Every structure is written in structure tokens, then in C-alpha cells.
Amino acid sequence: MVGKTAEERDEMGKVCIFFAPGYEEIEALAVVDLLRRAGIDTDMVSVTQEYEVTSSHGVTVKMDKLFDEVDFRTVDMIVLPGGMPGTKNLEAYEPLMEALDAFYKEGKCIGAICAAPSILGHRGMLKGRKACSFPEFESHLEGAEVTENPAEVSDFIITGRGMGCAVDFGLAIVEKFQGEEAAAALAGKVVYGHYQARV
């Protein structure tokens, strides 16, 4: 946020959103937009060796960092957008999966939307949790209590159902870091009338 010191921004969390070729652009960029509006330090990270990554619908976006440039000791949350073949490309990138496993083990925040919650299901991270995903991928949410809500928060894991739920998903992340009042205020600023507190 404008006027906040570096120390204050650091206290608001550090989020990395990971982009692979074939990502769903709204699921990724709506979240980037909302988190940055909230003043949360957010990096777009390429899992390729290129700073520019192209979405499933041909939208090319320049990233802030390459994967190898991320210091995960400073990161508070990993976010995985959906899209095809983006989700498969994220899951196939072993260094990211190793980081994801480490975050899960440490109880650090993880978010995934649309097809991407399937990655968490495959890794046993959703057992006993409420979770949502794109309908065609619900069978991959192994051990989860699957819901049709736009977003689900289960302790340190946040899932979103699909592109049309990207704002709900982003606001759920804002709420996780800053609280219900801040998320509701942001929903009002972007004229989003469907916000419901979920944490």
C-alpha cells in the first residue's frame, strides 16, 4: 500500500504465484491484482527459464522472477493457478513440488484454484479437509470433503473452484493475511458484492 514502510509491508506477508505455460490468466492475474491492492508483497514466478510465460488463451505476461531466484525462506504462501496444460506443467516441475511439500510439512500457507487443487490431492494434502476445484477435477481431491463453494479455507490451505471464483479465492487469501474487515473493504473497493468471510 502507498505510504507503508518496507517493514510494514513485510508484516503483511509474502506470496509467490507460480506460472507455467498454459496457465489460466484470470485465475492467476486476478489474485495478483487483489493481493497487490491489499499491499501484500506478491511475486509472479516463472517455472521455466524464461521471464515471459504464455497462458492457455495466448496471453503472454512478464514475470517478476524465475523459480531459481526465489528465496523460499522469505515466502509465506505458495499459490498455484489452474488452467490446462498449466496445471500439469506445474505438477511436472519437481523443484516446485519439493517446495510445496516443504510448505505443507511446515504448515505454511498454500493456495490452489480450478484444476490446481488436484495437485494437492495427489500429494495427500487434502485428506480430512474441505476443498473445492473445477468440477471435472473433484475426483482428484483425494480424501477431501468436496464442496461447491467458490473458495474453501481449511487451516493453512485455500482452494478455489474456477475462473469465475477467482475474486472469492483472492479475497480469501487477503482475509487469511489481513482479516475479514480488510477483505470486506477490498471487496467493496472493487465493487464485488458477493464477498463472504470464510476464515
WOQUIVEN-V111904 format. One record per pair of residues at least 6 apart in sequence whose ideal C-beta (glycine too) atoms are under 8 Angstrom apart, sorted by the first residue. I is the first residue (numbers start at 1). GAP is how many residues later the second one is. Records with the same first field share a line. If there is no record, write none. Layout:
I=GAP  GAP
//
This chain:
1=8  37  38
4=8  35
9=30  32
10=31
12=26  27  28  29  165  166
13=27  28  63  64  164
14=26  27  28  29  60  61  62  63
15=20  25  26  27  28  60  61  62  63  64  158
16=26  27  29  49  54  59  61  62  63
17=11  14  15  25  26  27  28  62  63  64
18=27  29  49  60  61  62  63  72  78
19=9  25  26  27  28  34  42  44  62  67
20=27  28  33  65  66  67  69  70  73
21=27  32  33  64  65  68
22=32  33  34  61  62  63  64  65  66  67
23=30  32  33  58  59  60  63
24=31  32  57  58  59  62  90  139
25=30  31  32  34  36  58
26=137  140
27=54  55  56  86  87  133  135  136  139  142
28=16  27  33  53  55
29=32
30=136  137  140
31=48  50  80  82  135  138  139  142
32=10  12
33=137
34=133  136  137  139  140  152  156
35=7  135  138  139
36=6
37=149  152  153
38=136  139  140  144  145  148
40=133  134  137  138
43=21  22  27
44=17  19  20  21
45=18  19  20  21  22  24  25
46=6  7  17  19  20  21
47=20  42  43  46  48  49
48=18
49=17
50=16
51=11  12  15
52=8  9  10  11
53=7  8  10
54=6  7
55=6  28  31
56=27  28  29  30
67=26  28  29
72=27  30
75=33
76=32  33  101
77=31  32  33  34  96  99  100
78=18  21  22  25  30  31  32  33
79=31  32  33  34  94
80=7  10  20  30  31  32  33  36  39
81=32  33  35
82=30  31  32  33  34  52  80  81
83=31  32
84=31
86=29
87=27  28  29  31  32
90=6  26  29
91=6  27  28  31
97=22  26
100=10  19  20  23
101=22
103=6  7
104=6  19  21
107=48  49
108=48
109=47  48  49  64  67
110=10  15  46  47  48
111=46  47  48  49  58  62
112=7  8  21  46  47  48
113=20  46  47  48  49  52  53  56
114=19  20  23  46  47  48  49
115=18  19  21  22
116=17
117=9  14  15  16  20  23  24  42  43
118=15  19  22  23
120=6  11  21  37  39
121=10  12  19  20  21  22  23
122=18  20
124=18  19
125=32
126=15  16  17  18  28  31  33
127=15  16  17
128=15  16  17
129=14  15  16  23  25  26  28
130=14  15  16  17  19  22  24
131=10  13  14  15  16  21  23  26  28
132=6  14  15  16  17  18  19  20  27  28  29  33
133=7  8  13  26  28  29
134=27  28
138=8
148=13
149=12  49
150=10  11  14  15  18  19  44
151=7  8  9  10  14  17  18  20  21  47
152=6  7  8  46
153=19  22  23  45  46
158=11  14  15  18
159=10
160=6  8  9  12
161=8
167=20  23  25  27  28
168=26  27  28
171=12  15  16  21  24
172=11  26  27
174=8  9  12
175=7  8  22  23  24
176=23
179=20
180=17  19
183=12  14
184=11  13
187=6  8
//
